[in-house]
Amino acid sequence: MMKQTNSKPSRRSPLLLFVIRFVHFRQISLISSEMYALEKFHIIVTKAVKTLFHLLFFFLEGKWQTHPEVF
């Protein structure tokens, strides 16, 4: 019996190509959703720090004594 040899380079099946593209797309979408979450987290932290500094200066300047209705 003769052995069949394939002279063409091995080709990937269409199903395997689909899986590779799908996984690659999922990685990109995960990265973009992580960046979105990081951006939202950054906005929340920035607002919290600004609020804390405003409260700190509010107390340091003694405005809480002239505006007791705030508390």
C-alpha positions as CSV (number, residue, x, y, z in Angstrom):
1,M,0.0,0.0,0.0
2,M,1.2,3.4,-0.8
3,K,1.1,6.1,1.8
4,Q,-0.7,9.2,0.8
5,T,1.2,12.4,1.3
6,N,-0.4,15.8,1.4
7,S,1.8,18.3,-0.3
8,K,-0.3,21.3,0.7
9,P,0.4,22.9,4.1
10,S,-2.1,21.9,6.8
11,R,-5.1,24.2,6.7
12,R,-7.2,25.1,9.6
13,S,-10.8,24.1,9.6
14,P,-13.5,26.8,9.2
15,L,-14.8,25.8,12.7
16,L,-11.4,26.3,14.2
17,L,-11.0,29.7,12.5
18,F,-14.4,30.7,13.8
19,V,-13.5,29.7,17.3
20,I,-10.2,31.6,17.1
21,R,-11.9,34.8,15.8
22,F,-14.7,34.5,18.4
23,V,-12.2,34.2,21.3
24,H,-10.1,37.1,19.9
25,F,-13.3,39.2,19.7
26,R,-14.3,38.3,23.3
27,Q,-10.8,39.3,24.5
28,I,-11.1,42.6,22.8
29,S,-14.6,43.2,24.2
30,L,-13.5,42.2,27.7
31,I,-10.6,44.6,27.5
32,S,-12.9,47.4,26.3
33,S,-15.4,46.7,29.1
34,E,-12.6,46.6,31.7
35,M,-11.4,50.0,30.3
36,Y,-14.9,51.3,30.6
37,A,-15.2,50.1,34.2
38,L,-11.8,51.5,35.0
39,E,-12.9,54.9,33.6
40,K,-16.1,54.8,35.6
41,F,-14.2,53.9,38.7
42,H,-11.7,56.8,38.1
43,I,-14.7,59.2,37.8
44,I,-16.2,58.0,41.0
45,V,-12.9,58.2,42.9
46,T,-12.2,61.7,41.5
47,K,-15.6,62.9,42.6
48,A,-15.2,61.4,46.1
49,V,-11.7,63.0,46.6
50,K,-13.0,66.4,45.4
51,T,-15.9,66.1,47.9
52,L,-13.6,65.2,50.7
53,F,-11.4,68.2,50.0
54,H,-14.4,70.5,49.8
55,L,-15.6,69.2,53.2
56,L,-12.1,69.6,54.6
57,F,-11.7,73.2,53.5
58,F,-15.3,73.8,54.6
59,F,-14.3,72.8,58.2
60,L,-10.8,74.4,58.0
61,E,-12.2,77.8,57.0
62,G,-14.7,77.7,59.8
63,K,-17.7,78.1,57.4
64,W,-19.5,75.4,59.4
65,Q,-19.9,78.0,62.2
66,T,-21.5,80.5,59.9
67,H,-23.7,77.9,58.1
68,P,-25.1,75.7,60.9
69,E,-28.1,74.7,58.7
70,V,-25.8,72.4,56.7
71,F,-25.5,70.2,59.8
